[in-house]
């Protein structure tokens, strides 16, 4: 862990600064100076950005990337993709879950993410029975985060039903299911596992309104009155239609009618909102958890970003299915989805002269830190020293100044511009490659070969 970090240029909360010297204590930024002379010792780099958080991830899905890209007998959608996912997860053992998670977390670090919210709903063995330790698989996620070095907010998922109105779950969901008592034991086990990971956070995640009955949702919120609360909501049109058929209300409408949604909430996807729902979400202080690459891959739809940002709405980005892991890629896809929807350019920039990449990066930085309850909101005193260092001599950045660095990173160079990555002041990535890349990747490849033979 470095006590002193020096960067030629750095994005600070007040703007870009030259010759920035950070001092750290126990991985937390203790002081920030700009226009400073290079220190005689310490680690230095070129262009420093605060690391982004991936606020929504299902790491086990990284290993099924590419398996659902063959057309079925009828129109494919999220719902047909989900059947492929159910079949795949039936193969996984605890060792597989850990190896896949470590590989995904390593890729996140190499791709510009320094923290992750793991929306963890794979709980039981392949027959659907709890492990002797109910938190066995949660512990595997914690171990994988420790191996990679990424900052972790673990979000154990409560999942009890197969559809709105407490419809019974089906066989493909058997590894997810808990009652309230079982879930409490799971969360307490996860809390114990997290003690081995300094700086980790714990939240809860009622999976969705279709998987959690109203009385169960109220009981969860009563039992866990602090910490992050994440929920999938309004991801697909069918989900909205089914919610209306069940309750007479749209999913976000129903949630705001029945729950005090505030700034500890993250509403994941929230793709299909009407104008009133968009306004309510923006005014609530909650974070919209957007996963643009996955939402595009699944054909979900497009979030109402321009209206939401105009109302001061908060958002962050996540890697969700991990079909492609890239911090700049998520921001690029988010902006491009808006350009296609509005047939316009630079939709996310709020005023003339604003950088689109800079606007998106700053918003996702703040929203991700809030959603994960992690001290990763920027390069400032009291925040963890999570830093992504870009190579100033990359062809797309060599003549860049100020926010042009971010525009070049997001819209041109992508993850190829990443040189170094630090978490808590510890350099985990150098020359674009994680220090444990070979061992983590080899274990992952062995796991994939084993799964292919099952």
Residue pairs with C-beta under 8 A, 6 or more apart in sequence:
1 24
1 27
1 424
1 425
1 426
2 24
2 42
2 43
2 422
2 425
2 426
2 427
3 23
3 24
3 25
3 42
3 425
4 21
4 22
4 23
4 24
4 39
4 41
4 42
4 43
5 21
5 22
5 23
5 24
5 42
5 43
5 44
5 45
5 48
5 385
5 387
5 422
5 425
6 19
6 20
6 21
6 22
6 36
6 38
6 39
6 42
6 43
6 44
6 45
7 19
7 20
7 22
7 44
7 45
7 46
7 47
7 48
7 387
7 389
8 18
8 19
8 44
8 45
8 46
8 47
8 392
9 16
9 17
9 18
9 20
9 46
9 47
9 48
9 392
9 405
10 16
10 17
10 20
10 34
10 47
10 48
10 49
10 379
11 48
11 49
11 50
11 361
11 379
11 405
11 406
12 20
12 32
12 34
12 378
12 379
12 380
13 378
13 379
13 380
15 402
16 401
16 402
16 403
17 34
17 35
18 34
18 35
19 34
19 35
19 36
19 37
19 38
20 32
20 33
20 34
20 36
20 48
20 379
21 31
21 32
21 33
21 34
21 36
21 39
22 29
22 31
22 32
22 379
22 385
23 29
23 30
23 31
24 30
24 385
24 424
24 425
26 424
27 199
27 384
27 385
27 423
27 424
27 425
27 426
28 375
28 382
28 383
28 384
28 385
28 424
29 379
29 380
29 381
29 382
29 383
29 384
29 385
30 381
31 381
32 379
32 380
32 381
38 44
43 427
45 387
45 389
45 419
45 420
46 389
46 390
46 391
46 392
46 393
46 419
47 389
47 390
47 391
47 392
47 397
47 400
47 405
48 379
48 387
48 388
48 389
48 390
49 112
49 361
49 387
49 388
49 389
49 390
49 405
49 406
49 409
50 365
50 376
50 377
50 378
50 379
50 383
50 386
50 387
50 388
51 112
51 113
51 114
51 115
51 376
51 386
51 387
51 388
51 421
51 422
51 423
52 112
52 113
52 114
52 115
52 316
52 317
52 327
52 361
52 364
52 365
52 368
52 388
53 113
53 114
53 115
53 116
53 117
53 151
53 316
53 365
53 368
53 369
53 371
53 372
53 374
53 376
54 108
54 113
54 115
54 116
54 117
54 317
54 318
54 319
54 327
54 330
54 368
55 116
55 117
55 230
55 266
55 287
55 289
55 316
55 317
55 318
55 367
55 368
55 371
55 372
56 117
56 119
56 230
56 266
56 268
56 289
56 291
56 318
56 319
56 320
57 104
57 108
57 116
57 117
57 118
57 119
57 318
57 319
57 320
57 322
58 118
58 119
58 120
58 121
58 320
58 321
58 322
59 97
59 100
59 101
59 104
59 105
59 118
59 141
59 144
59 322
60 89
60 92
60 96
60 97
60 100
60 101
60 122
61 85
61 320
61 321
61 322
61 323
62 100
62 101
62 103
62 104
62 107
62 321
62 322
62 325
63 88
63 96
63 100
63 444
63 447
63 448
63 451
64 84
64 85
64 88
65 321
65 322
65 323
65 324
66 323
67 84
67 88
68 80
68 81
68 84
68 85
72 80
74 80
76 299
77 236
77 238
77 298
77 299
78 235
78 236
78 298
78 299
78 300
79 236
79 238
81 298
82 172
83 172
86 172
86 173
87 172
89 122
89 175
90 126
90 172
90 175
91 126
91 451
91 454
92 100
92 122
92 126
92 451
93 126
94 131
94 136
94 137
94 140
95 140
95 447
96 447
96 450
96 451
97 122
97 137
97 140
97 141
98 140
98 141
98 143
98 144
99 144
99 443
99 444
99 446
99 447
100 444
100 447
101 118
101 140
101 141
101 144
101 145
102 143
102 144
102 147
102 148
102 440
102 443
102 444
103 440
103 441
103 443
103 444
104 319
104 322
104 325
105 116
105 144
105 145
105 147
105 148
105 150
106 148
106 434
106 436
106 437
106 440
106 441
107 322
107 325
108 116
108 148
108 150
108 319
108 325
108 327
109 148
109 149
109 150
109 421
109 423
109 428
109 429
109 434
110 415
110 418
110 421
110 429
110 432
110 433
110 434
110 437
111 325
111 326
111 327
111 328
111 329
111 415
111 418
112 326
112 327
112 328
112 388
112 415
112 418
112 421
113 150
113 319
113 325
113 327
114 150
114 151
114 376
114 386
114 387
114 388
114 421
114 422
114 423
115 150
115 151
115 152
115 153
115 368
115 369
115 372
115 374
115 376
115 386
115 423
116 145
116 150
116 151
116 152
116 153
116 319
116 372
117 153
117 155
117 203
117 228
117 230
117 266
117 318
117 371
117 372
118 141
118 145
118 152
118 153
118 154
118 155
119 155
119 157
119 205
119 230
119 268
120 137
120 138
120 141
120 154
120 155
120 156
120 157
120 190
120 205
121 156
121 157
121 159
121 176
121 205
121 207
122 137
122 175
122 176
123 130
123 134
123 137
123 138
123 156
123 157
123 175
123 176
123 177
123 178
123 186
124 130
124 131
124 174
124 175
124 176
124 177
125 131
125 175
126 175
127 174
128 171
128 174
128 175
128 177
130 182
131 137
133 139
133 189
134 182
134 185
134 186
134 189
135 156
135 186
135 188
135 189
135 190
135 192
135 193
138 154
138 156
138 186
138 189
138 190
138 193
139 189
139 190
139 193
141 152
141 154
142 152
142 154
142 190
142 193
142 194
142 196
142 197
142 200
145 151
145 152
145 197
145 200
146 196
146 197
147 436
147 440
148 428
148 434
148 436
148 440
149 423
149 426
149 428
150 423
151 199
151 200
151 372
151 374
151 376
151 384
151 386
151 423
151 424
152 194
152 197
152 200
152 201
153 200
153 201
153 202
153 203
153 228
153 372
153 373
153 374
154 190
154 194
154 200
154 201
154 202
154 203
155 202
155 203
155 204
155 205
155 228
155 230
156 183
156 186
156 187
156 190
156 202
156 204
156 205
157 176
157 205
157 206
157 207
158 178
158 180
158 183
158 204
158 205
158 206
158 207
158 211
158 212
158 216
158 220
159 169
159 173
159 176
159 177
159 178
159 207
159 211
159 212
160 166
160 169
160 177
160 178
160 179
160 211
160 212
160 213
160 216
161 167
161 168
161 169
161 210
161 211
161 212
161 213
162 168
162 169
162 170
162 173
162 210
162 211
163 210
163 242
164 209
164 210
164 242
164 243
164 245
164 246
164 247
165 213
165 246
166 213
167 210
169 176
169 177
169 211
176 207
176 211
178 186
180 216
180 219
180 220
180 223
183 220
184 223
187 202
187 204
187 224
190 202
191 202
194 200
194 201
194 202
199 374
199 384
199 424
201 227
201 228
201 372
201 373
201 374
202 227
203 227
203 228
203 229
203 230
203 372
203 373
204 220
204 224
204 227
204 228
204 229
204 230
205 229
205 230
205 231
206 212
206 216
206 217
206 220
206 229
206 231
207 231
207 232
208 231
208 232
208 233
208 239
209 217
209 231
209 233
209 243
209 251
209 254
209 255
210 239
210 242
210 243
212 220
214 258
217 258
217 259
218 258
218 259
221 229
221 259
226 264
227 264
227 373
228 264
228 265
228 266
228 371
228 372
228 373
229 264
229 265
229 266
230 265
230 266
230 268
230 289
230 371
231 255
231 265
231 266
231 267
231 268
232 268
232 269
233 251
233 252
233 255
233 267
233 268
233 269
233 270
234 240
234 250
234 251
234 252
234 267
234 269
234 270
234 271
234 272
234 273
234 277
235 268
235 269
235 271
235 272
235 295
235 300
236 271
236 272
236 300
236 301
237 272
237 301
239 251
239 272
240 250
240 251
240 272
243 249
243 250
243 251
243 254
244 250
247 254
249 257
250 272
250 274
250 277
252 267
252 270
252 273
252 277
252 280
252 281
253 276
253 277
255 261
255 267
256 277
256 280
256 284
261 267
261 281
261 284
261 286
262 284
262 285
262 286
263 284
263 285
263 286
263 287
263 370
264 286
264 373
265 284
265 286
265 287
266 286
266 287
266 288
266 289
266 316
266 371
267 281
267 286
267 287
267 288
267 289
268 289
268 291
268 318
269 289
269 290
269 291
269 295
269 300
269 303
270 277
270 281
270 288
270 289
270 290
270 303
271 295
271 300
271 301
271 302
271 303
272 301
273 281
273 303
273 304
275 307
278 304
278 307
278 308
278 311
278 313
279 311
281 288
281 308
281 313
282 308
282 311
282 312
282 313
282 314
283 311
283 312
285 314
286 314
287 314
287 315
287 316
287 367
287 368
287 370
287 371
288 303
288 308
288 313
288 314
288 315
288 316
288 367
289 315
289 316
289 317
289 318
289 371
290 303
290 305
290 315
290 316
290 317
290 318
290 330
290 334
291 317
291 318
291 319
291 320
291 321
291 330
292 317
292 330
292 331
292 333
292 334
292 337
293 319
293 320
293 323
293 324
293 326
293 329
293 330
293 333
294 300
294 318
294 319
294 320
294 321
294 323
295 301
295 302
295 303
295 320
295 337
296 333
296 337
297 321
297 323
297 324
298 321
302 337
302 338
302 340
302 341
303 334
303 337
305 315
305 334
305 337
305 338
305 347
305 348
306 338
306 342
306 347
306 348
308 315
309 315
309 348
309 350
309 363
310 350
314 363
314 366
314 367
314 370
315 363
315 364
315 367
316 364
316 366
316 367
316 368
316 369
316 370
316 371
317 327
317 330
317 331
317 334
317 364
317 368
318 330
319 325
319 330
326 414
326 415
327 388
327 415
328 409
328 410
328 411
328 413
328 414
328 415
328 417
329 414
329 415
330 364
331 357
331 360
331 361
331 364
331 410
332 410
332 411
332 414
334 348
334 360
335 346
335 347
335 348
335 356
335 360
335 410
335 411
338 344
338 347
338 348
339 345
339 347
346 354
346 356
347 356
348 356
348 359
348 360
349 355
349 356
349 359
350 359
355 402
355 403
355 404
355 406
355 407
356 407
356 410
356 411
357 403
357 406
357 407
357 408
357 409
357 410
357 411
358 402
358 403
358 406
358 407
360 410
361 406
361 410
365 376
365 377
365 378
366 377
368 374
368 376
369 375
369 376
369 377
370 377
374 384
375 382
375 383
375 384
376 383
376 384
376 386
377 383
379 385
379 387
384 423
384 424
385 422
385 423
385 424
385 425
386 422
386 423
386 424
387 420
387 421
387 422
388 418
388 420
388 421
389 418
389 419
389 420
389 421
389 422
390 397
390 405
390 409
390 413
390 417
390 418
390 419
391 397
391 417
391 418
391 419
392 398
394 408
394 413
394 416
394 417
395 413
396 408
396 409
396 412
396 413
396 417
397 405
397 408
397 409
397 413
397 417
400 407
400 408
408 417
409 417
415 432
416 432
418 429
418 432
419 430
419 431
419 432
420 427
420 429
420 430
420 431
421 427
421 428
421 429
422 428
427 435
428 434
428 435
429 435
434 440
